[in-house]
Amino acid sequence: MNLTRQEIGALNELCRQCRRDVLTVLHEKQSGHPGGSLSVCEILVTLLMKRMRVDTARPGWAGRDRLVLSKGHAAPMLYRVLAERGFFPKDELHTLRDFGSRLQGHPCMRHTPGVDLSSGPLGMGLSAALGLALGLRLDGSDARVYAVLGDGELDEGAVWEACMSGAKFKADNLCMIVDLNGVQLDGPVEQVMPQGDLREKFSAFGWHCVECDGHDVAALCGAYEQAEAVKGRPTVILAHTVKGKGVSFMENKNTWHGKAVDDESYAAAMRELEGVS
Amino acid sequence: MAKAIRDAYGEALAAYGAQDPRVVVLDADVSCSTKSAVFGAVCPERFFNVGIAEANMTAMAAGFAAAGKIPFVNTFAVFLTSMGLAPARLYGSYAGLPIKLAGAYGGLSDALDGPSHHSLEDVAVMRTLPNFKVFVASDEVQAAWLVKNAIEDAAPMYLRLSRDVFPRIYSQDESFREGEGKILRDGADASVLACGLMVSNALRAAEELAKEGISLRVVDLFSVKPLDEELVVRCARETGAIITAEEHGLYGGLGGAVCEVLCREAVCVPMGAVAIRDTHAECGSYQRLQKEYSLDADGIARVVRDTLRKKR
């Protein structure tokens, strides 16, 4: 699926708008995670708007592709894109983290249409996505499962247990996307827990490995397509991103992992994300 | 000859699971011990051995459940309820996915392997998780029913099983219901509310105590959650003394559950507890451990006598 220049332009414009809206809600609520929401933006936009087969009128449709946002703290961006796709009204984003809201602090499958699996605690989503993929395969379904993980999350040992199982069971309907933004809560990934050569690691665990610019919508779509063509083993897309992408003073700063957006920063961020329209 | 609980479980899993294509079975490299391998031999395409990776196994089960399957998750009780706890909480308890955690080798049944392999906290741990149901098998017939029930009831569940042979209590056609205890022997002086192996130990204690003129009621509370609260209260009111008996630590298990009900209902009767008291055990034969930690019939009888003294 090659994107036209027009499609690329429209997706980039949507991403800019999503970033603005997410920061607006985080500023309004004085709560939530900006850094990882901004880095995962293009990944979620391309998956939900271009790649995944879903039916917003029937969120539980058995034939749908599944999305597991294992880095559940990026929920604000997930909700923004789910609303764009049509799972619920965009106005509802302003209820984020409110008591009684369908939009919980971390994704909850019981509350939110379009959320296929609850998440929050890191390190479990890939295993659950694998179970989903194998369950779908037992039914002869051609649906695909996408698991989005953070790079800090790769510290969790269970991720690597899941990698071994994914290769053993030849889960070629499973695609993991790692939002490689290089920064975790306490600091740079390289300092908190060096991860070495991830491409070599995932390859050694039996996965097909693709690398791309995680802010390049065309490259991401190409990577999803490549993943679907690979048979007999799962694919991991190492999507190189920037934490806090789009707001210069938030970029690559661990301090913006889960910090509330103050008035001054919010105004400055909105100026940077003004765009042309 | 009675059958080991694990054998009854494995055979039931194979029998019921083969008939229902929704059933999938996961094991963490102990399927020859848990007997989930019996299912694996019959339905290899629905059997997933994930290696020694309990957290991954439990989270994978959640994914299967989200795809409409009924996953049975198998390993030793102590590892399942520790390494598997985080995904059990997120996906089973919070998300409500119907994962069926089958804790093999419950209590002291892996006696000779020692305390690292004993499971004396599992019932307490799993009972605290909202939405989880908790059952403790007291004989082979009930163990088989628990498998059937787990397939029929779309709730997350913890089944506490055992490595060992338990004396046979029930006839093959016995019927059970969740949340419904079984009065196995009636008596007027005190009630032993037991689960698991302790049910048959309590029945033997009742025989002994009868010789001393003590009339003991014995109840199988295999359904620890939901608990038969009405029966618990009724036993306290009708017999005037309650003794809980479990192959488990003192805190938070069946005894805790019974106390919570009686306190809430303000039913104040003398109580005794047969359980392991805030300690790990040691290795030794299963029989020897039961004797050392006063879980055998003699141990139960002693606690009954002590409790009855408080009654007078």
Chai-1 contact restraints between the chains, C-beta under 6 A:
chainA,res_idxA,chainB,res_idxB,connection_type,confidence,min_distance_angstrom,max_distance_angstrom,comment,restraint_id
A,M109,B,A95,contact,1.0,0.0,6.0,A-B,restraint_1
A,L117,B,A66,contact,1.0,0.0,6.0,A-B,restraint_2
A,S118,B,Y94,contact,1.0,0.0,6.0,A-B,restraint_3
A,S118,B,A95,contact,1.0,0.0,6.0,A-B,restraint_4
A,P121,B,A86,contact,1.0,0.0,6.0,A-B,restraint_5
A,P121,B,L90,contact,1.0,0.0,6.0,A-B,restraint_6
A,M124,B,A59,contact,1.0,0.0,6.0,A-B,restraint_7
A,M124,B,P87,contact,1.0,0.0,6.0,A-B,restraint_8
A,S127,B,N56,contact,1.0,0.0,6.0,A-B,restraint_9
A,S127,B,A59,contact,1.0,0.0,6.0,A-B,restraint_10
A,S127,B,M60,contact,1.0,0.0,6.0,A-B,restraint_11
A,A128,B,A59,contact,1.0,0.0,6.0,A-B,restraint_12
A,A128,B,A62,contact,1.0,0.0,6.0,A-B,restraint_13
A,A128,B,G63,contact,1.0,0.0,6.0,A-B,restraint_14
A,L130,B,M60,contact,1.0,0.0,6.0,A-B,restraint_15
A,G131,B,M60,contact,1.0,0.0,6.0,A-B,restraint_16
A,G131,B,G63,contact,1.0,0.0,6.0,A-B,restraint_17
A,G131,B,F64,contact,1.0,0.0,6.0,A-B,restraint_18
A,L132,B,G63,contact,1.0,0.0,6.0,A-B,restraint_19
A,L132,B,A66,contact,1.0,0.0,6.0,A-B,restraint_20
A,L132,B,A67,contact,1.0,0.0,6.0,A-B,restraint_21
A,G135,B,F64,contact,1.0,0.0,6.0,A-B,restraint_22
A,G135,B,A67,contact,1.0,0.0,6.0,A-B,restraint_23
A,G135,B,K69,contact,1.0,0.0,6.0,A-B,restraint_24
A,L136,B,A67,contact,1.0,0.0,6.0,A-B,restraint_25
A,A158,B,A55,contact,1.0,0.0,6.0,A-B,restraint_26
A,A158,B,N56,contact,1.0,0.0,6.0,A-B,restraint_27
A,E161,B,A53,contact,1.0,0.0,6.0,A-B,restraint_28
A,E161,B,N56,contact,1.0,0.0,6.0,A-B,restraint_29
A,A162,B,N56,contact,1.0,0.0,6.0,A-B,restraint_30
A,S165,B,V50,contact,1.0,0.0,6.0,A-B,restraint_31
A,S165,B,N56,contact,1.0,0.0,6.0,A-B,restraint_32
